[in-house]
Amino acid sequence: MLQDFFTVAGNVLTLFLLIGAGMVCAKAKLLDESAVKALANLVLYIATPCVIIKSCIREFDPAMLWGFLTVVAVAAVNHALLIGVATLVFRDKGENRRRVFRCATVFSNAGYMAIPLQQAILGEVGVFYCAAYVIVFNVFLWTYGLMEMSGESRLSAKKILLNPGVIGVVVGLTLFVLPIPVPTLIADGIGHLAALNTPVPMLIVGFYLAQTDLLGALRDGRGWLCIALRLIVAPLVALGGLLLCGIRGDLLTSCMICIATPVATACTMFATRFDRDPRLSVNLVSLSTLLSAVTLPLLVALTHWCEALL
């Protein structure tokens, strides 16, 4: 268990070095808000789909496909349960705070932070499974998340079906299931673009972390409740459920990494777009990201320890 902790902690600390570089860029005025938004679009529309497609360029394996579908089911149940919990727990009178807390509880940083960790810990297998979680994340983000943050009551099928995460998974699964050869030149190009998915998101997190009021965040009791639900309660409940369902091995570890990551940076993007207290969102993202340096390695180590006992 101790070895598992240090293995995951080392990978998390590597990401924090990249976050530190983002903080330096922010303090030195090398990045501003418009540049960060452009980088976020680069990751969202280019890097993340390429990571998913790259992970799917492999020989077809029915067991892997079954694992992919299993993660889809796990992600759907997890998001649905968290929506119920967030709705019951956060009934703050301030509409903006209520909406930010709910989204921060429901959405983990499965795209920006989980994929680099999956790559480092499990390799392409972890990224492949993570792709399944990301597609469900995107569906809920562009349905529940959009409704919650914007106040809209009607959904756009275009926004649900034509977002980058869904497109990347559709292309990737097509290449995985069908015997479609991908030329080395194209595969290498996809790989280079996919490599952006690790450093660029961490620079973005560092940029926002450099601007956060950590003292203010530490004094917000409701914020601590939200972070506890995201980093501790949700992963522990998920771990118990996954073990009871007989999920083991890389599939179990991959699911736990996705579920145990901190508050999604997408919450900040939505909060900014719809003017829903962006500062609160930044505080939650930043503080939960800092705390995840401890909670995430512990949870992955606990996962391996519980699996060894069963």
C-alpha positions in Angstrom: 0.0 0.0 0.0 2.9 2.4 0.9 4.5 1.7 -2.5 1.2 2.4 -4.3 0.9 5.7 -2.4 4.4 6.9 -3.4 3.9 5.8 -7.0 0.7 7.8 -7.4 2.0 10.7 -5.3 5.1 11.0 -7.5 2.9 11.3 -10.6 0.6 13.8 -8.9 3.6 15.9 -7.8 4.9 15.9 -11.4 1.6 17.5 -12.4 2.0 20.0 -9.6 5.4 21.1 -11.0 3.5 21.9 -14.2 0.9 23.7 -12.2 3.7 25.7 -10.6 4.9 26.7 -14.0 1.4 28.0 -14.7 1.5 30.1 -11.6 4.9 31.5 -12.6 3.5 32.4 -16.0 0.5 34.1 -14.4 2.7 36.2 -12.0 5.1 37.1 -14.7 2.2 38.2 -17.0 3.2 35.6 -19.6 -0.4 34.4 -19.6 -3.6 36.4 -19.4 -7.3 35.5 -19.3 -7.7 35.6 -23.1 -4.6 33.4 -23.6 -5.9 30.9 -21.0 -9.3 30.7 -22.7 -7.5 30.0 -26.0 -5.4 27.3 -24.4 -8.5 25.8 -22.9 -10.1 25.6 -26.3 -7.0 24.0 -27.7 -7.2 21.3 -25.1 -10.9 20.8 -25.4 -11.2 20.8 -29.2 -7.8 19.3 -30.2 -5.8 17.6 -27.5 -8.5 15.7 -25.6 -10.1 14.1 -28.7 -6.6 13.2 -29.9 -5.8 11.5 -26.5 -9.0 9.5 -26.8 -8.4 8.5 -30.4 -4.7 7.6 -29.7 -5.8 5.3 -26.9 -8.2 3.5 -29.2 -5.6 2.8 -32.0 -5.0 -0.8 -30.9 -5.9 -4.3 -31.8 -9.6 -5.1 -31.1 -10.1 -6.9 -27.8 -13.7 -7.9 -26.7 -12.6 -7.8 -23.1 -11.4 -4.2 -23.5 -14.7 -3.2 -25.1 -16.6 -4.8 -22.3 -14.5 -2.8 -19.8 -15.2 0.4 -21.8 -19.0 -0.3 -21.5 -18.6 -1.1 -17.8 -17.0 2.3 -17.2 -19.8 4.0 -19.1 -22.3 2.4 -16.7 -20.2 3.3 -13.6 -19.8 6.9 -14.8 -23.5 7.3 -15.5 -24.5 5.9 -12.1 -21.9 8.0 -10.3 -23.0 11.3 -11.9 -26.7 10.5 -11.3 -26.1 9.8 -7.6 -24.0 12.9 -7.1 -26.6 15.1 -8.8 -29.1 13.8 -6.2 -26.7 14.4 -3.3 -25.8 17.9 -4.5 -29.4 18.8 -4.9 -30.3 17.7 -1.4 -27.2 19.1 0.3 -26.8 22.5 -1.3 -29.9 24.6 -0.9 -28.2 28.0 -0.3 -30.3 31.1 -0.6 -27.7 32.7 -2.9 -28.5 31.3 -6.3 -25.0 31.7 -7.8 -23.3 29.9 -4.8 -25.9 27.1 -4.9 -25.3 26.5 -8.6 -21.5 26.5 -8.3 -21.5 24.2 -5.3 -23.8 21.7 -7.0 -21.7 21.5 -10.2 -18.4 21.4 -8.2 -19.7 18.4 -6.3 -20.9 16.5 -9.4 -18.1 17.1 -11.8 -14.5 15.8 -11.3 -11.5 16.8 -13.3 -11.7 13.6 -15.3 -10.6 15.1 -18.6 -7.8 17.5 -17.6 -6.3 15.7 -14.6 -7.4 12.0 -14.8 -6.1 11.4 -18.3 -2.5 12.4 -17.6 -2.6 10.3 -14.4 -4.1 7.3 -16.3 -1.3 7.6 -18.8 1.3 7.7 -16.1 -0.1 4.9 -13.9 -1.9 2.5 -16.3 -0.7 3.5 -19.7 -2.9 3.4 -22.8 -5.3 0.9 -21.1 -6.1 3.5 -18.5 -6.6 6.2 -21.1 -8.9 3.9 -23.0 -11.1 3.3 -20.0 -10.9 7.0 -19.1 -12.3 7.9 -22.5 -15.5 6.1 -21.5 -15.8 8.1 -18.3 -15.1 11.4 -20.3 -17.9 10.8 -22.7 -20.4 10.3 -19.9 -18.9 13.4 -18.2 -19.4 15.4 -21.3 -23.0 14.3 -21.7 -23.9 15.3 -18.1 -21.8 18.5 -18.4 -23.7 19.6 -21.5 -27.1 18.6 -20.1 -27.3 18.9 -16.3 -24.2 21.2 -16.0 -25.5 23.6 -18.7 -29.0 23.7 -17.2 -27.7 24.3 -13.7 -25.2 27.0 -14.5 -27.2 28.8 -17.2 -30.7 28.4 -15.8 -31.9 27.0 -19.2 -34.7 24.5 -19.2 -34.3 23.3 -22.8 -31.4 21.3 -24.1 -29.8 21.4 -27.5 -29.2 18.0 -29.1 -26.3 19.6 -31.1 -24.5 20.6 -27.9 -25.0 17.1 -26.5 -23.9 15.1 -29.5 -21.4 17.3 -31.2 -19.1 18.1 -28.3 -15.4 17.2 -28.7 -15.4 14.4 -26.1 -18.3 12.5 -27.9 -16.7 13.0 -31.3 -13.3 11.8 -30.1 -14.9 8.7 -28.6 -17.0 7.9 -31.7 -13.9 8.2 -34.0 -11.8 6.2 -31.5 -14.3 3.4 -31.0 -14.8 3.1 -34.8 -11.0 2.6 -35.3 -11.0 0.1 -32.4 -13.9 -2.0 -33.4 -13.4 -2.0 -37.2 -10.2 -3.2 -38.9 -9.2 0.3 -40.1 -5.4 0.7 -40.4 -4.1 4.0 -39.3 -0.9 5.1 -41.2 2.1 5.7 -38.9 2.4 9.3 -40.1 -1.1 10.1 -39.0 -0.8 8.1 -35.8 2.4 10.0 -34.9 0.7 13.3 -35.6 -2.2 12.4 -33.3 0.2 11.3 -30.6 2.0 14.7 -30.7 -1.2 16.6 -30.4 -2.4 14.2 -27.6 0.8 15.0 -25.7 -0.5 18.6 -25.2 -3.2 17.2 -22.9 -0.8 16.9 -19.9 1.1 20.2 -19.7 -1.5 22.6 -21.1 -4.4 21.9 -18.6 -2.0 22.0 -15.7 -0.7 25.4 -16.8 -4.4 26.6 -16.9 -5.0 25.3 -13.4 -1.8 27.0 -12.2 -2.9 30.3 -13.8 -6.2 30.2 -11.8 -4.4 29.0 -8.7 -2.2 32.1 -8.8 -5.3 34.3 -8.6 -7.2 32.5 -6.0 -7.9 33.8 -2.5 -6.9 30.7 -0.5 -7.5 32.4 2.9 -11.0 33.2 1.8 -11.5 29.7 0.6 -10.3 28.2 3.9 -12.9 30.3 5.8 -15.8 29.0 3.7 -17.5 26.2 5.5 -19.8 25.3 2.7 -16.8 25.1 0.4 -15.2 22.6 2.7 -18.4 20.5 2.6 -18.3 20.6 -1.2 -14.7 19.6 -1.4 -15.2 16.8 1.2 -18.0 15.3 -0.9 -15.9 15.5 -4.1 -12.5 14.3 -2.7 -13.5 11.9 0.0 -17.1 10.9 0.3 -17.9 10.2 -3.4 -14.7 8.2 -4.0 -15.2 6.0 -0.8 -18.8 5.3 -1.7 -17.8 4.5 -5.2 -15.0 2.2 -4.1 -17.4 0.2 -1.9 -19.9 -0.1 -4.7 -17.3 -1.1 -7.3 -15.8 -3.8 -5.0 -19.3 -5.2 -4.3 -20.0 -5.4 -8.1 -16.8 -7.4 -8.5 -14.8 -4.8 -10.5 -11.1 -5.4 -10.1 -7.7 -4.7 -11.7 -6.9 -1.9 -14.1 -10.7 -1.3 -14.6 -11.2 -0.6 -10.8 -8.1 1.7 -10.6 -9.1 3.6 -13.7 -12.6 4.2 -12.4 -11.3 5.4 -9.0 -8.8 7.8 -10.6 -11.6 9.4 -12.6 -14.0 9.7 -9.6 -11.3 10.9 -7.1 -9.9 13.8 -9.1 -10.6 17.3 -7.8 -13.3 19.8 -8.9 -13.5 20.1 -12.7 -12.0 23.2 -14.3 -15.0 23.1 -16.6 -17.0 24.5 -13.6 -14.9 27.6 -13.7 -15.4 27.9 -17.4 -19.2 27.7 -17.0 -19.2 30.0 -14.0 -17.3 32.6 -15.9 -19.5 32.3 -19.0 -22.8 32.6 -17.1 -21.6 35.0 -14.3 -22.2 32.5 -11.5 -19.6 33.6 -8.9 -16.4 32.6 -10.9 -14.2 33.5 -7.9 -16.0 30.8 -5.7 -15.5 28.3 -8.5 -11.8 29.2 -8.8 -11.4 28.7 -5.0 -13.0 25.3 -5.1 -11.0 24.1 -8.1 -7.7 25.4 -6.7 -8.2 24.2 -3.1 -9.4 20.8 -4.1 -6.5 20.4 -6.6 -4.0 21.2 -3.8 -5.7 18.7 -1.4 -5.9 16.0 -4.1 -2.1 15.8 -3.9 -2.7 13.9 -0.6 -6.2 12.4 -1.1 -5.8 11.0 -4.6 -2.6 8.9 -3.8 -4.3 7.7 -0.6 -7.4 6.6 -2.4 -5.6 4.8 -5.1 -3.4 3.0 -2.5 -6.5 2.1 -0.5 -8.1 0.7 -3.7 -5.2 -1.6 -4.3 -5.1 -2.6 -0.6 -8.8 -3.4 -0.5 -8.5 -5.4 -3.7 -5.6 -7.4 -2.3 -7.7 -8.4 0.7 -10.6 -9.7 -1.4 
